[in-house]
Amino acid sequence: MISLHSRSNVPIRPITLDGSIVCRVTTNPETPKPLRSKFILKWDGDWDNIPDGFGLSLLSKANDPEKLPLLSNTLQLSPDLNHLIDGDVIKFEPKTNAINVLYRRKANANSFLLTERCNSFCIMCSQPPRDIDDSYLVDDILRAIPLIPKDAIEIGFTGGETTLVGKSFFRLIEAAKTHLPNTALHILSNGRNFKDLSLAIRLAQTKHPDLMVGIPLYADTSQRHDYIVQADNAFDETIRGILNLKRCKQQVEIRVVIHKENYDRLPKLAQFITRNLLFVDHVALMGMEVTGFAKSNFDALWIDPYEYREQLAEAVEHLHSYGIRTSIYNHPLCLVPEQVRRFAVPSISDWKNDYLEACEACSVRRICGGFFTWNLKSASKYIARI
């Protein structure tokens, strides 16, 4: 598991920063001096010849403090963050010596949390909502976006409910469009606020060249969907939101987290989508992430993917037969029926992705999605090498 946060960074020289900084990491000691203050230097060399002038210096190699030149804003980097490389973007908070990794250049996925607030209360939510003022998150993201390398393939906005940040929602999209014009933007939303057509119109007016909104639809009936998201009228609002987004020619992905409360109706949900939402751009059928509310409600929600393999295969084949691009996320390949295995995608973010010992000798380990780290204890008894 790759760490994205650390408070175990020890100041070696005084920290004179007035507030937090968001900067790009460099390992290049030859960075021109006029530009150094805009970078954070990760220094792997000896302390006695460390270059000066950087906004912050992170020393990954232990050494004698007496050899360190009298440079301010210098820390011994926690070993948890030794993975930092050129092009990564981090935030440093001087009050706590905390470092948060906002963007990793080598990551298979980079997403920004816009807010923890949400107007749904999904029973398996991996990011349980909190009604707090977390507007600083938007400020951090607006500082980070211009620093992301221009060759980034995709970034994501997630929550909470992303639209609850109000006007900042569009400020962030505009920033992504301006600074990363060739980078796809994937936005997670429960879709309910897009029941207001004006919001969908405003999104279309940003004219982002490659934007997709991922919206959860957990069942083909309002009673079951509303129960899963713990919100009255959520099903109707979600469907109206999807219709409004497509009316405004926006790309929409339907995301289905599978658990004990909805696995039995996966084929019915697939039929509902092909009858009523045939114009969506992608459907992702997803294994449950056992953290947050899913962990709290484990006994009520967990079902071994082996037990719903027939429903999964039927749903995938039905969606595919109607020409809908379909993917299976968060499932190890050995639990996916062979006839739909080609739809399975390694989708788990690398920082929380893991495998069992039994996976080591598997012939498809390289292309298998594996497990969430926190799902290992509940792994299926049917895991087997292919």
Phi, psi and omega in degrees: 000133182266128181279136177248358182218145175202136172251003184268041178256121191258121177297132177255331173230157186305141175266115185254008181291140180284330182204187182294154176232147173240118185217164174271143179278141171225151172246011185268107180288348181268009176308130181307137185303321180296342183259349189299326183295343180270000183237156170253122182271125168262116188249118181261357184271189178289152186287337188284351178231031179290134179287156181251177173095357181276155180300328178200144178241127179248117184261117183270345183253128178289146183197181180279118181305334181292340180277349184281127175302162183283070180255136175277172175055053181232132181230152167278117184288136175299139177303335179298337184250018179294348180285351182300137180226174176305134177096345175292153179239129182229161173245133177244130179250107186294336181293330184240358185060025182275142174241127174246128178275116183268328181213133177242123185296326183269000183291150176278349176201139177231119180233147179248128176281116182278322180195154174266355180284148180206151176260006170241170183217057189304137187291344179241021185301129179276348178232075185308133184292148175226133181272083184226164173273101179241036182297341178299335180298319178297318179300317179299318182293319178296330176283330185277322187306314180296344183267349182289135179305140186293346180267011177301133183283316183204146167232161181235152170246129182223177181210208018043187176260113189299329183287349182286355176277004174067225182298335179296336177303316182280330175299320180292319178295317178297321179296318179296318179296318183289312188269338182228064187295340181254013183253126178294148179238121180247117185249125175268132180208150174282356173080350189293322182289342177283002170299336173278109185303327183298329179291319178294321178297317180297322178297315180298327182290343176292335179054040174295133188288340183208079184236135175228139177254120178266119188237129180280137172224111193261350181198167180267359178236148182294324182299315184285317179298314182297324177295316183296321180269356177056048179209127178294143176065010183296321180300310181297318180294321179295314179298316177298322178297316178297316180298318180294319179296317179289328175300328179266014174062038176262146178287135181230134174246136173261131182242129183236108174276126187263132177204188188296336183276351183219355186300325186292339182252017178305314178298322178295321178295319177300319178295320178299317181296316182289334179278326190242338186227040185298341185273000179293159189267341183195146171234128178244121176260119198239137171289152184281138177267117187275075174208168181064224181294331179298326177288317179295324183256028188305310185298327181278339189245329189289133171222135179299127179306333177299327184284340177247021183299324181291317178296321179297312181297318180296318180295315181297313182296323179293312179299315181296323181296338178263008175083014178272127177296123189229139178225152172252120181252153167063031178234129171294144187300328183292345178261358180264128179306138187304325185290344178239012183299332181292346179270352182281133185238135172292101192245350184282131179304136189300333183288345178232029183253137182209173181220158176274163177300326180295343182277344190301319184264013183285138183289342181247017181307323185295331183249006181274142180288340178068218187225156162293141180307318183279001175265354187299323182290340180250020183298147182299146176283355181262008176299130182207147179296142174261000000 
